[in-house]
Amino acid sequence: MNIVLMTRNKGCAGLMTLSKRKVIALVLGVFVILPAGFLYTGYNMGLSYLKANPDDMAMAMQSELDAQRLQIDEATRVADENMNALALRLGQLQAHVIRMDALGQRLTKMAKLDKGEFNFDKPPAQGGPVSSDSHGNSMSVPDFIKSLNELSGQIKDRSQQLSVLETMMMTRNLQAEVIPTGRPITRGWLSSYFGIRTDPFTGRRVHHSGVDFAGKEGSDVVSVAAGVVTFSGKRSGYGNLVEINHGNGYFTRYGHNKQNAVKVGQTVKKGEVVAIMGTTGRSTGPHVHFEVMRNGRQVDPKRYIHATR
């Protein structure tokens, strides 16, 4: 490479020839060695300044330590807040689970399920073969929070569903309690059916409005469903009569009693003794005349006598 040196007055002043090696050395000197020299000089000057002024160096280090301490305190505060939030959420989940367990136990009893089939005192049975990925992946904090929120929503939904199911089962059980089913006696036999029959006093063919159960005088007469006593006293032809309102349009009557065991306005349960069997009124012997009325009409009690729940 040739470099021509020029002057303003004389023109060409000389010629300088540079080899390839000289060019490389020149480039390295300008772009590498010279900046490095400036950096080294600046570093030495700064180090000399800090050595000459140790108080400034201590203040700089203290300032850096204070900044790091503040960052640590902030991180600790955020972590504590997150832990408190997680503890609060965990407490809410535990309360929901306790309520679900109580609901589940009540539903198990209401449904008359085997105690070993749904045991809410123990975790559900689980298992399976060992996975090929035995180590698995650790759950990250965002994934954990997301799973916790999803679990909370699922527990809340299931709790509401169990509450609705409990209400439905209670309503169903209550309706079953007030529908007449079974026999109005504890001991005895069916002695006369509902419908047309020969009157035992006149010999004529007449309509019999109920069924008769004969038995031993003094035996129990029981209610076939839960309800409220609307009549308890003497009535023509029936003798001592008990009438019970079961709701939903159902009434039952128990006649010819030796003695009534309930009063008007009294609430009775299914199977509760309401009278003592006798032969009062228009009767040929100890028995109970049993009637079922639906929406004001007398119906054949036979279908209710043989009904099961």
Backbone bond lengths (Angstrom), bond angles and torsions (degrees), N, CA, C in turn:
res aa  C-N    CA-C-N  psi(-1)  N-CA   C-N-CA  omega(-1)  CA-C   N-CA-C  phi
1 M - - - 1.484 - - 1.521 107.13 -
2 N 1.344 117.58 134.48 1.451 123.56 179.39 1.513 109.78 -111.18
3 I 1.326 117.37 134.17 1.458 122.73 177.31 1.521 107.71 -117.44
4 V 1.343 116.33 122.58 1.456 122.40 -178.82 1.518 108.49 -94.91
5 L 1.342 118.03 127.42 1.452 122.72 179.20 1.527 108.00 -97.47
6 M 1.329 117.54 126.17 1.458 123.25 -175.87 1.521 108.98 -118.20
7 T 1.409 114.27 146.51 1.458 119.52 171.88 1.511 107.47 -121.43
8 R 1.358 116.46 159.55 1.456 120.13 -175.87 1.532 110.68 -70.43
9 N 1.316 119.49 -34.31 1.457 120.96 -174.16 1.525 112.03 -93.30
10 K 1.321 117.70 -44.93 1.449 120.93 -171.63 1.516 113.58 -95.91
11 G 1.329 115.51 -9.83 1.471 116.69 -179.52 1.501 109.86 82.72
12 C 1.276 117.59 -126.71 1.466 122.10 -176.45 1.512 109.22 -71.77
13 A 1.340 114.71 122.99 1.450 119.30 -177.30 1.506 111.97 -105.06
14 G 1.326 118.45 -20.90 1.456 120.16 -179.50 1.507 111.36 175.07
15 L 1.297 115.96 173.71 1.474 122.47 -178.46 1.523 108.14 -132.60
16 M 1.388 116.43 128.01 1.469 121.43 179.14 1.527 107.99 -114.99
17 T 1.283 116.20 128.66 1.477 121.96 179.81 1.528 109.44 -105.28
18 L 1.390 118.24 124.81 1.475 123.72 179.40 1.514 109.51 -114.94
19 S 1.311 114.91 131.46 1.473 119.24 175.21 1.526 110.08 -81.99
20 K 1.351 115.49 171.22 1.473 120.97 179.26 1.516 111.66 -60.50
21 R 1.319 116.42 -38.56 1.474 120.99 -179.36 1.523 110.15 -65.77
22 K 1.327 116.14 -39.53 1.460 118.91 179.82 1.533 110.87 -66.88
23 V 1.336 116.67 -36.66 1.472 119.89 179.62 1.516 110.68 -63.61
24 I 1.341 116.12 -44.21 1.486 119.99 179.75 1.513 110.35 -63.09
25 A 1.335 115.87 -42.03 1.465 119.17 -179.97 1.516 110.82 -64.09
26 L 1.307 115.94 -36.69 1.472 120.27 179.56 1.525 110.86 -66.72
27 V 1.349 116.26 -43.24 1.485 119.99 179.48 1.516 110.98 -63.81
28 L 1.338 117.01 -45.54 1.462 120.55 178.61 1.521 111.07 -60.66
29 G 1.307 115.70 -40.30 1.455 118.66 -178.99 1.509 112.33 -64.37
30 V 1.381 116.05 -40.19 1.461 119.41 -176.73 1.524 112.20 -75.85
31 F 1.364 117.33 -42.96 1.474 120.59 -170.68 1.519 114.58 -99.81
32 V 1.311 120.46 -11.95 1.474 121.88 -178.11 1.522 111.48 -121.74
33 I 1.320 114.60 -59.15 1.461 118.22 -172.47 1.525 111.04 -66.98
34 L 1.328 116.54 -41.80 1.467 119.83 -177.54 1.533 111.93 -65.19
35 P 1.373 120.52 -47.75 1.486 119.52 175.79 1.518 112.43 -62.04
36 A 1.335 117.26 -39.39 1.465 119.72 178.70 1.516 110.67 -61.64
37 G 1.303 114.57 -38.78 1.454 117.73 178.31 1.516 112.24 -63.99
38 F 1.346 116.32 -39.59 1.471 119.53 177.11 1.536 111.26 -63.50
39 L 1.347 116.48 -42.83 1.477 120.52 -180.00 1.518 110.55 -63.31
40 Y 1.301 116.37 -43.79 1.456 119.95 -178.28 1.523 110.74 -64.62
41 T 1.347 113.83 -42.20 1.471 118.36 179.27 1.524 110.78 -63.44
42 G 1.371 116.18 -41.36 1.464 119.14 179.34 1.514 112.10 -65.30
43 Y 1.360 116.09 -40.22 1.462 120.07 179.31 1.519 110.63 -62.05
44 N 1.351 115.46 -46.41 1.465 119.03 -179.87 1.533 111.41 -63.10
45 M 1.331 116.07 -38.94 1.458 118.77 179.22 1.533 110.37 -65.26
46 G 1.369 116.83 -41.16 1.460 119.04 178.60 1.509 111.96 -66.19
47 L 1.349 115.73 -41.78 1.466 119.43 178.85 1.514 110.64 -63.82
48 S 1.338 115.37 -40.49 1.473 118.71 178.59 1.523 110.07 -63.60
49 Y 1.352 117.30 -36.83 1.456 120.52 -179.90 1.524 111.13 -66.39
50 L 1.368 115.43 -42.90 1.473 118.63 -179.55 1.518 110.66 -66.54
51 K 1.368 115.96 -37.94 1.459 118.14 177.76 1.518 111.13 -65.15
52 A 1.318 113.75 -36.43 1.473 117.70 -179.95 1.516 111.59 -76.28
53 N 1.344 118.14 -22.74 1.471 122.16 -179.03 1.535 109.57 -129.10
54 P 1.330 119.46 74.13 1.476 122.87 -177.30 1.530 112.65 -62.92
55 D 1.314 119.31 -27.75 1.473 120.95 179.65 1.520 111.36 -64.29
56 D 1.322 116.46 -40.27 1.466 119.52 178.03 1.522 111.24 -64.00
57 M 1.328 116.49 -37.61 1.465 120.49 178.88 1.529 110.39 -65.78
58 A 1.315 117.38 -42.80 1.469 121.53 179.08 1.522 110.63 -64.22
59 M 1.333 117.22 -38.89 1.461 120.86 179.23 1.522 110.87 -66.27
60 A 1.335 116.14 -39.34 1.466 119.56 178.91 1.518 110.49 -64.25
61 M 1.339 117.24 -42.83 1.457 120.68 179.15 1.528 111.39 -66.33
62 Q 1.341 116.17 -40.56 1.461 120.21 179.11 1.528 110.84 -63.93
63 S 1.348 115.53 -39.38 1.463 119.67 178.75 1.533 110.71 -63.21
64 E 1.325 115.78 -41.19 1.470 119.84 178.77 1.522 110.62 -65.68
65 L 1.329 117.95 -41.06 1.465 121.51 177.84 1.529 111.78 -63.33
66 D 1.326 115.69 -41.00 1.471 119.65 178.77 1.526 111.02 -62.74
67 A 1.330 116.34 -41.86 1.463 119.98 179.47 1.527 110.76 -63.48
68 Q 1.343 116.48 -42.70 1.469 119.63 178.36 1.528 111.42 -65.75
69 R 1.344 116.79 -37.78 1.463 120.28 178.86 1.526 110.94 -63.72
70 L 1.320 116.79 -40.58 1.468 120.38 177.83 1.532 110.98 -62.86
71 Q 1.327 115.99 -40.63 1.458 119.41 178.04 1.530 111.28 -62.98
72 I 1.348 115.65 -41.34 1.472 119.71 178.41 1.522 110.94 -64.57
73 D 1.341 117.36 -43.07 1.468 121.04 179.22 1.525 111.02 -62.09
74 E 1.314 117.47 -41.34 1.467 121.57 179.48 1.526 110.87 -65.15
75 A 1.337 115.55 -42.28 1.468 119.15 178.62 1.521 110.93 -64.43
76 T 1.346 116.95 -38.65 1.471 120.96 178.27 1.523 110.78 -65.46
77 R 1.341 116.97 -41.37 1.465 120.73 179.78 1.524 111.07 -63.18
78 V 1.319 116.21 -44.55 1.472 120.59 179.21 1.526 110.35 -62.91
79 A 1.350 115.94 -41.71 1.467 119.51 179.32 1.521 111.12 -63.67
80 D 1.363 116.83 -41.46 1.472 120.24 178.10 1.524 111.37 -62.77
81 E 1.337 116.95 -42.36 1.467 120.03 178.63 1.520 111.03 -63.05
82 N 1.330 115.95 -41.59 1.461 119.06 178.39 1.524 111.59 -64.58
83 M 1.323 117.59 -39.85 1.461 120.83 178.85 1.521 111.12 -66.43
84 N 1.351 117.02 -39.31 1.463 119.98 177.45 1.525 110.93 -64.01
85 A 1.337 115.79 -40.06 1.468 119.26 178.11 1.524 111.18 -64.93
86 L 1.338 115.93 -41.56 1.463 119.41 177.87 1.515 111.52 -65.87
87 A 1.331 118.06 -39.19 1.464 121.26 178.25 1.527 110.80 -63.82
88 L 1.348 116.46 -40.83 1.465 120.37 177.58 1.522 111.14 -63.35
89 R 1.332 116.81 -45.34 1.462 120.90 178.97 1.530 110.60 -63.08
90 L 1.335 116.68 -40.01 1.460 120.61 178.84 1.527 111.04 -62.66
91 G 1.341 116.30 -41.02 1.462 119.72 177.52 1.524 111.61 -62.59
92 Q 1.332 116.97 -40.51 1.464 120.49 178.08 1.526 111.10 -63.91
93 L 1.328 116.63 -41.92 1.461 120.45 178.73 1.526 110.73 -64.18
94 Q 1.325 117.06 -40.94 1.466 120.11 178.64 1.523 111.00 -62.84
95 A 1.338 117.54 -39.68 1.464 120.83 178.51 1.531 110.30 -64.46
96 H 1.336 116.73 -42.30 1.469 120.18 178.49 1.529 110.93 -63.34
97 V 1.333 116.17 -41.09 1.464 119.73 -179.02 1.522 110.72 -65.70
98 I 1.332 117.92 -41.27 1.467 121.33 177.85 1.521 110.43 -60.75
99 R 1.332 116.34 -42.34 1.466 120.16 178.86 1.528 110.88 -65.68
100 M 1.334 116.78 -40.52 1.458 119.86 178.49 1.525 111.06 -64.95
101 D 1.335 117.03 -38.52 1.464 119.99 177.25 1.526 111.02 -61.50
102 A 1.333 116.20 -43.75 1.463 119.99 179.21 1.535 110.88 -63.56
103 L 1.338 116.02 -43.24 1.464 119.84 177.43 1.528 110.68 -62.05
104 G 1.324 115.74 -43.58 1.456 119.89 -179.18 1.517 112.29 -62.19
105 Q 1.324 116.94 -41.41 1.462 120.61 178.43 1.525 111.58 -64.73
106 R 1.335 116.65 -40.36 1.466 119.26 178.05 1.524 111.03 -65.84
107 L 1.351 115.99 -42.79 1.454 119.52 179.86 1.531 111.03 -64.92
108 T 1.335 117.35 -36.04 1.461 120.49 177.80 1.522 110.73 -62.13
109 K 1.336 116.35 -41.45 1.459 119.93 178.33 1.523 111.35 -69.82
110 M 1.348 116.39 -41.97 1.461 119.77 -179.01 1.527 111.21 -64.57
111 A 1.344 116.74 -36.47 1.452 120.87 -179.97 1.523 112.31 -83.69
112 K 1.352 116.54 -4.83 1.468 122.36 179.30 1.529 111.15 57.44
113 L 1.346 114.43 44.54 1.454 120.09 177.81 1.518 110.26 -85.58
114 D 1.317 115.40 156.00 1.449 120.61 176.72 1.526 109.49 -63.23
115 K 1.333 116.59 135.59 1.462 120.09 -176.83 1.521 111.52 -61.13
116 G 1.329 117.95 -32.94 1.452 120.12 -179.58 1.509 114.02 -76.06
117 E 1.337 116.76 -14.25 1.460 119.94 -177.11 1.514 111.65 -76.10
118 F 1.329 116.59 -42.60 1.467 122.11 177.19 1.525 107.87 -129.38
119 N 1.334 115.86 93.94 1.453 121.29 -179.62 1.520 108.67 -103.21
120 F 1.334 116.49 106.01 1.462 120.69 -176.31 1.520 112.69 -82.52
121 D 1.342 116.91 -0.79 1.463 120.16 176.92 1.531 111.77 -87.72
122 K 1.332 117.35 -9.52 1.449 121.37 -178.91 1.523 109.80 -127.71
123 P 1.347 117.36 152.75 1.473 119.43 177.74 1.514 110.09 -68.37
124 P 1.346 118.18 153.98 1.458 120.92 178.88 1.523 111.22 -65.26
125 A 1.329 115.77 146.70 1.467 121.04 -178.91 1.524 110.11 -68.45
126 Q 1.322 115.86 134.06 1.458 122.26 178.64 1.521 109.33 -141.54
127 G 1.346 117.39 163.53 1.458 120.93 178.41 1.505 110.82 177.19
128 G 1.320 116.31 -168.50 1.455 121.49 179.79 1.510 110.44 146.42
129 P 1.335 116.79 164.04 1.474 120.24 178.97 1.515 111.64 -69.21
130 V 1.341 115.07 162.93 1.465 120.95 178.85 1.515 109.20 -69.32
131 S 1.330 117.18 131.99 1.452 121.91 179.52 1.519 110.55 -72.13
132 S 1.338 115.90 148.60 1.462 120.43 177.29 1.520 110.82 -63.30
133 D 1.333 115.18 -30.88 1.477 119.97 176.60 1.513 107.30 -94.23
134 S 1.337 115.96 80.05 1.461 120.41 -172.98 1.511 112.84 -69.73
135 H 1.329 116.94 -25.61 1.471 119.71 -178.35 1.522 110.96 -84.01
136 G 1.331 117.58 -41.95 1.450 120.25 -179.57 1.514 112.14 70.36
137 N 1.307 114.99 -175.23 1.458 121.54 179.67 1.516 109.99 -111.36
138 S 1.318 115.79 136.29 1.462 119.61 177.56 1.521 110.04 -69.91
139 M 1.336 115.71 143.12 1.458 120.49 -179.17 1.528 109.80 -80.30
140 S 1.310 115.74 132.69 1.457 120.04 178.04 1.522 109.77 -80.10
141 V 1.333 115.92 162.95 1.469 120.38 -178.87 1.524 112.03 -61.07
142 P 1.348 120.72 -45.56 1.476 119.36 177.91 1.524 112.25 -60.65
143 D 1.349 117.26 -39.26 1.463 119.98 178.20 1.521 110.72 -65.28
144 F 1.328 116.20 -38.31 1.464 120.09 178.87 1.526 111.05 -63.79
145 I 1.331 117.35 -45.32 1.466 120.92 179.10 1.532 110.26 -62.35
146 K 1.328 116.63 -41.79 1.462 120.45 179.16 1.525 110.81 -62.71
147 S 1.339 117.21 -44.93 1.461 120.80 179.03 1.522 111.17 -63.49
148 L 1.343 116.35 -37.74 1.461 120.30 179.54 1.526 110.70 -65.46
149 N 1.322 117.57 -41.85 1.463 121.20 178.37 1.525 111.18 -65.47
150 E 1.334 117.08 -41.51 1.463 120.53 178.46 1.524 110.80 -63.67
151 L 1.338 116.70 -41.93 1.462 120.60 178.82 1.522 111.09 -63.72
152 S 1.323 116.48 -40.13 1.465 120.61 178.15 1.524 110.97 -60.94
153 G 1.344 116.57 -44.26 1.460 119.57 178.45 1.515 112.52 -64.37
154 Q 1.338 117.20 -39.82 1.460 120.81 179.47 1.524 111.30 -65.13
155 I 1.326 116.60 -42.41 1.467 119.98 179.61 1.517 110.53 -63.92
156 K 1.320 117.06 -41.29 1.460 120.55 179.00 1.521 111.04 -62.72
157 D 1.344 116.72 -44.51 1.465 120.62 178.89 1.523 111.09 -62.89
158 R 1.325 117.70 -45.28 1.464 120.80 -179.17 1.518 111.10 -64.77
159 S 1.324 117.04 -36.49 1.458 120.39 178.50 1.525 110.94 -63.09
160 Q 1.346 116.43 -42.91 1.458 120.02 177.86 1.525 111.15 -65.05
161 Q 1.326 116.94 -40.14 1.460 120.52 179.84 1.525 110.84 -65.41
162 L 1.337 116.94 -40.38 1.460 119.64 178.19 1.520 111.12 -65.31
163 S 1.330 117.16 -37.26 1.466 120.54 177.88 1.525 110.83 -63.43
164 V 1.335 116.49 -43.27 1.467 120.21 177.66 1.525 110.37 -63.30
165 L 1.341 115.95 -42.60 1.461 119.98 179.49 1.529 111.01 -63.46
166 E 1.327 116.70 -39.89 1.459 120.02 177.96 1.523 110.74 -62.09
167 T 1.337 116.38 -43.78 1.466 120.22 178.64 1.522 111.30 -61.47
168 M 1.345 116.06 -42.34 1.454 119.78 179.35 1.528 111.63 -64.03
169 M 1.325 116.38 -41.65 1.460 119.65 -180.00 1.525 111.43 -68.13
170 M 1.330 116.53 -38.71 1.461 119.51 177.13 1.522 110.72 -64.08
171 T 1.342 116.11 -41.56 1.468 119.82 178.04 1.522 110.71 -64.16
172 R 1.339 115.35 -42.13 1.458 118.95 179.11 1.525 111.14 -63.88
173 N 1.331 117.04 -43.18 1.461 120.24 179.17 1.519 111.23 -65.17
174 L 1.343 116.21 -38.27 1.461 119.76 179.02 1.519 110.36 -65.88
175 Q 1.332 116.63 -42.78 1.464 119.57 178.23 1.523 110.64 -63.46
176 A 1.357 116.43 -38.28 1.461 119.46 178.62 1.522 111.06 -65.86
177 E 1.325 117.24 -32.84 1.464 120.66 -179.40 1.522 112.27 -69.02
178 V 1.331 117.89 -29.87 1.462 120.24 -174.56 1.531 112.49 -97.33
179 I 1.325 118.66 -2.18 1.459 120.53 175.87 1.521 108.38 -90.98
180 P 1.350 119.20 125.31 1.469 121.90 -177.52 1.525 111.72 -59.47
181 T 1.308 116.58 126.27 1.473 122.80 174.44 1.521 109.13 -147.15
182 G 1.321 116.18 142.08 1.455 120.36 175.44 1.516 113.65 95.51
183 R 1.331 116.06 -175.98 1.465 123.99 -177.03 1.519 110.86 -95.61
184 P 1.330 117.55 147.95 1.469 120.84 -179.38 1.529 112.98 -85.18
185 I 1.307 118.08 10.08 1.465 121.96 -179.42 1.521 108.98 -130.91
186 T 1.329 115.59 160.55 1.457 121.04 174.82 1.524 111.09 -97.24
187 R 1.344 115.95 -27.54 1.462 121.32 176.51 1.524 108.87 -144.63
188 G 1.329 117.26 138.29 1.448 121.78 179.99 1.510 111.77 145.08
189 W 1.329 117.19 -171.42 1.458 121.61 -176.90 1.518 110.63 -143.68
190 L 1.315 116.09 158.65 1.454 122.58 179.86 1.532 109.12 -77.80
191 S 1.332 116.16 118.42 1.468 120.24 -174.49 1.522 113.68 -110.07
192 S 1.345 119.10 -12.56 1.461 120.90 179.03 1.515 109.14 -159.46
193 Y 1.367 116.35 137.61 1.455 122.15 -175.13 1.538 111.73 -95.16
194 F 1.329 114.16 170.25 1.457 123.08 176.13 1.535 108.70 -78.36
195 G 1.355 115.61 142.82 1.452 120.58 175.08 1.520 112.30 113.30
196 I 1.331 116.74 -159.17 1.454 122.05 -177.21 1.528 110.05 -70.88
197 R 1.332 116.16 131.26 1.453 122.28 178.46 1.533 109.25 -150.97
198 T 1.318 116.61 171.03 1.464 122.04 176.01 1.524 108.81 -84.89
199 D 1.318 116.84 122.60 1.461 121.20 -179.55 1.527 109.62 -64.34
200 P 1.354 117.58 127.87 1.472 119.47 -176.42 1.538 113.57 -69.63
201 F 1.334 116.99 -12.50 1.464 119.06 -179.33 1.523 112.32 -102.60
202 T 1.329 118.49 -36.20 1.463 121.72 -175.84 1.516 113.32 -107.20
203 G 1.322 117.87 -19.35 1.447 121.51 -177.12 1.516 113.48 77.98
204 R 1.285 119.57 5.05 1.462 122.63 -179.64 1.533 110.49 -89.29
205 R 1.355 114.01 159.46 1.456 119.84 177.10 1.528 108.90 -84.71
206 V 1.294 115.82 114.21 1.467 121.49 -176.69 1.532 109.20 -134.32
207 H 1.330 114.54 166.86 1.470 120.85 179.26 1.523 109.89 -86.13
208 H 1.332 116.19 129.44 1.462 122.14 176.16 1.530 107.90 -99.90
209 S 1.321 117.09 120.32 1.462 122.06 -170.08 1.524 113.89 -81.96
210 G 1.318 118.55 -1.71 1.454 120.91 179.52 1.503 110.92 -152.98
211 V 1.327 116.51 -157.02 1.467 122.14 173.81 1.515 107.97 -125.00
212 D 1.352 115.93 153.95 1.459 121.52 179.62 1.514 109.76 -112.00
213 F 1.344 115.08 134.77 1.460 121.88 173.09 1.521 108.23 -116.14
214 A 1.335 116.70 114.38 1.454 121.35 178.88 1.523 109.61 -87.37
215 G 1.321 115.57 152.55 1.453 119.89 179.65 1.505 111.01 -171.86
216 K 1.289 115.51 -166.61 1.454 121.43 -178.87 1.517 109.33 -82.73
217 E 1.343 116.11 133.69 1.451 120.22 178.88 1.530 110.11 -60.09
218 G 1.340 114.98 133.75 1.461 120.33 -178.83 1.518 113.88 96.17
219 S 1.351 117.48 -5.77 1.474 119.60 178.08 1.530 109.85 -75.81
220 D 1.312 116.13 165.77 1.466 120.82 -173.12 1.525 111.99 -77.77
221 V 1.338 114.34 142.67 1.457 122.96 168.46 1.525 105.93 -112.78
222 V 1.348 117.43 125.97 1.473 120.31 -172.24 1.524 110.13 -120.59
223 S 1.330 115.26 154.40 1.462 121.58 177.13 1.524 109.67 -74.90
224 V 1.322 116.12 139.41 1.470 120.37 -179.15 1.521 111.96 -89.77
225 A 1.332 118.05 -0.82 1.468 122.31 178.26 1.519 108.65 -164.35
226 A 1.320 115.62 162.49 1.460 120.14 176.87 1.530 109.34 -73.52
227 G 1.323 116.00 149.60 1.459 119.61 179.94 1.514 112.74 176.48
228 V 1.332 114.90 -166.25 1.472 122.41 -178.93 1.523 108.62 -122.51
229 V 1.321 115.83 134.03 1.467 121.22 -179.62 1.529 108.69 -72.41
230 T 1.337 115.83 123.19 1.471 120.97 179.52 1.534 112.22 -107.10
231 F 1.346 117.40 -15.37 1.466 120.16 176.14 1.520 108.47 -152.42
232 S 1.321 115.95 137.28 1.457 122.19 175.49 1.520 107.82 -151.50
233 G 1.342 115.95 101.92 1.467 120.52 -177.43 1.518 110.58 171.27
234 K 1.332 115.35 -165.17 1.464 120.83 -179.41 1.522 109.93 -87.44
235 R 1.356 115.42 141.65 1.454 122.04 175.07 1.533 107.93 -143.32
236 S 1.320 115.12 140.51 1.468 121.26 -176.32 1.526 111.50 -52.93
237 G 1.326 115.55 128.60 1.457 122.17 179.17 1.518 113.49 84.36
238 Y 1.334 118.50 -32.21 1.463 122.17 -177.91 1.526 112.62 -90.11
239 G 1.342 117.71 -18.88 1.453 119.78 -171.32 1.510 109.39 69.34
240 N 1.322 117.46 -136.34 1.464 121.29 175.59 1.532 108.85 -76.37
241 L 1.331 115.59 118.69 1.463 121.21 -173.15 1.524 111.08 -121.99
242 V 1.345 115.99 140.20 1.462 122.89 171.28 1.527 107.58 -118.26
243 E 1.352 116.01 128.75 1.468 121.44 176.92 1.521 108.72 -121.04
244 I 1.347 115.85 133.09 1.469 120.93 -175.70 1.517 109.29 -126.14
245 N 1.345 115.68 133.28 1.467 122.69 174.95 1.528 108.04 -95.90
246 H 1.341 116.52 122.16 1.465 121.27 -178.19 1.530 112.78 -103.69
247 G 1.333 117.78 0.67 1.453 120.21 -177.09 1.519 111.71 80.67
248 N 1.326 115.30 170.93 1.468 121.31 -178.48 1.521 112.20 55.40
249 G 1.352 117.08 27.67 1.458 121.51 176.94 1.514 114.90 84.21
250 Y 1.347 118.49 5.20 1.467 121.52 -177.57 1.534 111.34 -96.27
251 F 1.346 115.54 132.38 1.457 123.70 170.45 1.523 107.57 -130.74
252 T 1.329 117.09 147.76 1.466 121.02 171.98 1.525 108.84 -130.59
253 R 1.358 115.57 150.36 1.464 122.03 179.72 1.520 109.77 -127.57
254 Y 1.339 115.02 144.17 1.459 122.86 -179.11 1.529 106.84 -132.36
255 G 1.365 117.22 107.60 1.459 120.89 -172.34 1.515 114.26 -113.63
256 H 1.374 113.61 169.97 1.472 124.69 178.79 1.523 112.78 67.80
257 N 1.330 117.36 25.73 1.464 120.64 -176.63 1.531 111.07 -71.14
258 K 1.313 113.72 147.73 1.459 118.75 173.35 1.521 109.34 -71.78
259 Q 1.330 115.04 -37.43 1.470 120.90 179.79 1.518 108.66 -156.43
260 N 1.325 116.39 136.30 1.470 120.76 175.26 1.525 109.93 -84.92
261 A 1.339 116.85 141.87 1.467 121.23 -176.66 1.520 112.61 -107.92
262 V 1.343 117.83 2.82 1.463 120.77 -177.70 1.518 109.53 -132.17
263 K 1.344 115.10 163.59 1.456 121.38 179.80 1.526 110.28 -119.61
264 V 1.328 115.88 162.17 1.458 121.29 178.78 1.538 110.04 -61.72
265 G 1.331 115.83 134.53 1.461 121.31 -179.07 1.510 114.00 91.37
266 Q 1.323 116.92 -9.41 1.457 120.44 -178.98 1.530 110.44 -76.81
267 T 1.333 116.32 140.14 1.462 121.96 175.85 1.519 109.48 -90.65
268 V 1.327 116.01 132.96 1.465 120.53 -179.45 1.522 109.49 -123.13
269 K 1.323 115.42 155.26 1.456 122.34 176.76 1.520 109.85 -104.25
270 K 1.314 114.90 164.58 1.452 119.27 175.30 1.525 109.31 -62.94
271 G 1.349 116.38 132.07 1.460 121.35 179.94 1.517 114.11 86.66
272 E 1.321 117.80 -2.84 1.471 120.50 -179.95 1.531 110.08 -76.66
273 V 1.337 116.31 140.67 1.469 121.48 179.28 1.526 109.40 -69.84
274 V 1.338 115.67 124.76 1.470 120.43 -179.43 1.532 111.99 -113.64
275 A 1.364 117.42 -14.43 1.468 120.21 -178.87 1.523 109.94 -164.47
276 I 1.325 114.24 170.61 1.461 122.77 175.05 1.523 108.01 -111.71
277 M 1.344 116.84 130.61 1.462 120.64 -175.86 1.529 111.12 -62.81
278 G 1.357 114.48 136.34 1.458 120.16 179.72 1.513 111.05 -149.47
279 T 1.341 116.14 -155.15 1.467 121.31 -178.03 1.521 110.99 -143.91
280 T 1.344 115.40 36.57 1.462 120.19 179.24 1.516 110.42 -76.73
281 G 1.353 115.97 159.80 1.456 120.50 179.01 1.515 111.62 76.82
282 R 1.300 116.25 -151.45 1.469 122.58 -177.38 1.530 108.35 -84.03
283 S 1.326 116.10 87.50 1.463 121.48 -171.73 1.524 110.12 -144.22
284 T 1.328 115.49 148.42 1.473 120.95 178.38 1.520 112.26 -102.52
285 G 1.364 117.84 -5.38 1.457 121.12 -179.43 1.514 110.54 175.77
286 P 1.322 116.40 174.42 1.476 120.32 -178.08 1.532 111.55 -60.43
287 H 1.288 116.55 119.84 1.464 121.91 176.11 1.530 108.39 -168.85
288 V 1.338 116.57 171.35 1.457 121.98 174.24 1.522 107.87 -119.89
289 H 1.318 115.47 127.99 1.468 121.17 174.02 1.532 106.45 -88.32
290 F 1.338 116.28 118.42 1.459 122.43 -172.85 1.524 109.69 -113.99
291 E 1.354 116.23 124.97 1.457 121.93 178.64 1.526 110.22 -123.09
292 V 1.339 115.04 147.41 1.469 121.80 172.37 1.516 107.41 -123.95
293 M 1.334 116.58 127.50 1.462 121.88 177.73 1.522 109.12 -117.52
294 R 1.330 114.94 135.96 1.465 120.92 178.27 1.515 107.63 -126.34
295 N 1.345 115.78 117.58 1.469 122.46 -179.65 1.530 111.64 54.42
296 G 1.342 114.68 42.70 1.461 120.62 175.04 1.515 115.28 83.98
297 R 1.343 118.68 -1.82 1.460 121.44 -179.11 1.525 110.13 -114.31
298 Q 1.332 116.53 139.35 1.457 121.30 177.13 1.525 109.10 -76.87
299 V 1.342 116.00 127.74 1.462 121.97 -178.69 1.520 108.75 -120.08
300 D 1.330 115.20 164.88 1.461 120.87 -179.14 1.534 109.59 -68.04
301 P 1.325 118.42 118.08 1.473 120.45 -178.69 1.519 113.55 -69.88
302 K 1.333 116.73 -11.86 1.464 119.47 -173.29 1.522 111.75 -58.14
303 R 1.328 118.15 -42.98 1.464 121.73 -178.31 1.517 112.23 -62.75
304 Y 1.353 116.61 -30.15 1.471 120.38 179.25 1.514 111.06 -84.41
305 I 1.332 116.51 -31.12 1.458 120.26 178.73 1.529 110.84 -63.32
306 H 1.328 116.34 -40.51 1.464 121.02 -177.33 1.512 113.32 -92.78
307 A 1.328 117.15 0.44 1.474 120.17 178.72 1.523 110.65 -71.29
308 T 1.343 116.90 147.60 1.444 122.70 176.18 1.504 109.70 -127.85
309 R 1.351 117.39 155.21 1.455 122.31 179.29 1.500 110.24 -110.78
